[in-house]
Amino acid sequence: MITALFLCFPAYVMVQVVAVWRLRSGWRWASLVPLLPMIFVVAATVKAYNQQSNLWPLLLLFSSPVALLYVLAIFGLNLLLRRN
């Protein structure tokens, strides 16, 4: 379970890059919604790591699955509505 949480952030980054590359117009803007909060999450994570906090990855671990699921849902909706 914890390994899946650790893999969500790299998966989110890859899916976000593919979403920006593949999606068009409103779909692209919709896929960019979690990007701004994730930038702040990464900044907070780096700050906590630099302060040698032992809880530094927690915010990243709990927010990246939500962002990943959101971008995957945008991809799924786009695919579903494009086929119809």
Beta strands, then each sheet from edge to edge (+ up, - down):
end
